[in-house]
Amino acid sequence: MTIHARSATLADSELIFAWRNHERSRKYSTNNQVIDMAEHEKWYQNRIKQIEDQSFWIFSNKTSKLGYVRLIDQFILKILLR
């Protein structure tokens, strides 16, 4: 299987929102509460502005999006797999 990586964009906001609020994702999150779209959009737009300093990639194969990896403060790695 070939896996492709690309930088996250504003267009990925709804996808990241759905993954973030998924029960399995929340189980391992520092904040395990469901967040609303307004809160997510505020965070996501700010996060995308930092993409040059704190990388954020979306991974996919030929048929579907698989998950994402984002770097936080260059030392902490956040991984979420669908």
C-alpha positions as CSV (number, residue, x, y, z in Angstrom):
1,M,0.0,0.0,0.0
2,T,1.3,3.4,-0.9
3,I,0.7,6.2,1.6
4,H,0.8,9.8,0.7
5,A,1.4,12.8,3.0
6,R,0.4,16.4,2.4
7,S,0.2,19.5,4.5
8,A,-3.2,20.2,6.1
9,T,-5.2,23.1,4.7
10,L,-8.2,25.1,5.8
11,A,-10.3,22.7,3.6
12,D,-9.5,19.9,6.0
13,S,-11.2,21.5,8.9
14,E,-14.4,19.4,8.9
15,L,-12.4,16.2,8.5
16,I,-10.1,17.1,11.4
17,F,-13.2,18.1,13.4
18,A,-14.9,14.7,12.8
19,W,-11.7,12.8,13.7
20,R,-11.1,14.9,16.8
21,N,-14.6,14.3,18.2
22,H,-14.6,10.6,17.4
23,E,-15.0,8.5,20.6
24,R,-11.7,6.7,20.1
25,S,-9.8,10.0,19.5
26,R,-11.3,11.6,22.6
27,K,-10.3,8.6,24.7
28,Y,-6.6,9.6,24.2
29,S,-7.0,13.3,24.1
30,T,-5.9,15.7,26.9
31,N,-9.5,17.1,26.6
32,N,-11.8,14.2,26.1
33,Q,-15.0,16.3,25.9
34,V,-16.8,16.8,22.6
35,I,-16.1,20.3,21.2
36,D,-18.4,22.3,19.0
37,M,-17.6,23.6,15.5
38,A,-17.1,27.2,16.6
39,E,-14.4,26.2,19.1
40,H,-12.8,23.9,16.6
41,E,-12.7,26.5,13.8
42,K,-11.1,29.1,16.1
43,W,-8.4,26.5,17.1
44,Y,-7.9,25.2,13.5
45,Q,-7.6,28.5,11.8
46,N,-4.9,29.5,14.3
47,R,-3.2,26.1,13.9
48,I,-3.0,26.4,10.1
49,K,-1.3,29.8,10.5
50,Q,1.5,28.0,12.4
51,I,2.0,25.3,9.8
52,E,5.4,26.6,8.7
53,D,6.8,26.2,12.3
54,Q,4.7,23.3,13.5
55,S,4.1,20.8,10.7
56,F,0.6,19.2,10.2
57,W,0.2,16.4,7.7
58,I,-2.8,14.5,6.4
59,F,-2.1,10.9,5.3
60,S,-4.1,9.0,2.7
61,N,-3.9,6.0,0.4
62,K,-5.4,5.7,-3.0
63,T,-9.0,5.3,-1.7
64,S,-9.3,7.1,1.7
65,K,-7.8,9.5,4.2
66,L,-6.0,7.6,7.0
67,G,-5.1,10.1,9.7
68,Y,-2.9,13.0,10.6
69,V,0.3,13.9,12.4
70,R,1.0,17.3,13.8
71,L,4.1,18.6,15.5
72,I,3.7,20.7,18.5
73,D,6.5,22.9,19.8
74,Q,8.8,20.7,17.6
75,F,9.4,18.2,20.5
76,I,5.9,16.8,21.0
77,L,4.4,14.5,18.4
78,K,0.6,14.2,18.1
79,I,-0.7,11.2,16.1
80,L,-4.2,10.3,15.3
81,L,-5.1,7.4,13.1
82,R,-8.6,6.8,11.9
